[in-house]
Amino acid sequence: MKGLIQRVSKASVTVDGDVVGQIEQGLLLLLGVEKSDDETLARKLCRRVSRYRVFPDDLGRMNLSLMDCGGSLLVVPQFTLVADTRSGNRPGFSEAGAPEHARHLFEVFSDEAASTLGEGRVATGRFGADMKVSLVNEGPVTFALEARN
């Protein structure tokens, strides 16, 4: 399972002109599911994302997590994040999770995040939709995270 987190001052997801998810200060997470991923990995990556220290403390050092600073999380399903780009001029998706498998783990991740961070602090994109994602990246601060068996 792969995640790309970006520290944001605001972010939103729009589908067909309607905002389906938005947050103020926090993290935007692009979440990719591979076919070998399972619920345990989804929960493991969720714990890591919520505890990853990317927010500044009083001294300006990246020393606070999403849990510490009270920020929000916007989770966006991102099929292309798991593409194999090691060779050629076209991405391969042989390791990507099938749609129903990926949808299930996206939901497991999102539910775990809501349980961990608390009600009202987690928003999501819409699985399988053509989404428009807007964000203001602070820093910019961007990290790629993975959870493996």
Secondary structure as GFF3:
##gff-version 3
##sequence-region A 1 149
A	DSSP	beta_strand	2	15	.	.	.	ID=ss1
A	DSSP	beta_strand	18	23	.	.	.	ID=ss2
A	DSSP	beta_strand	26	32	.	.	.	ID=ss3
A	DSSP	alpha_helix	39	51	.	.	.	ID=ss4
A	DSSP	beta_strand	55	56	.	.	.	ID=ss5
A	DSSP	beta_strand	62	64	.	.	.	ID=ss6
A	DSSP	alpha_helix	66	69	.	.	.	ID=ss7
A	DSSP	beta_strand	72	77	.	.	.	ID=ss8
A	DSSP	three_ten_helix	79	82	.	.	.	ID=ss9
A	DSSP	alpha_helix	99	117	.	.	.	ID=ss10
A	DSSP	beta_strand	122	124	.	.	.	ID=ss11
A	DSSP	beta_strand	131	146	.	.	.	ID=ss12
###
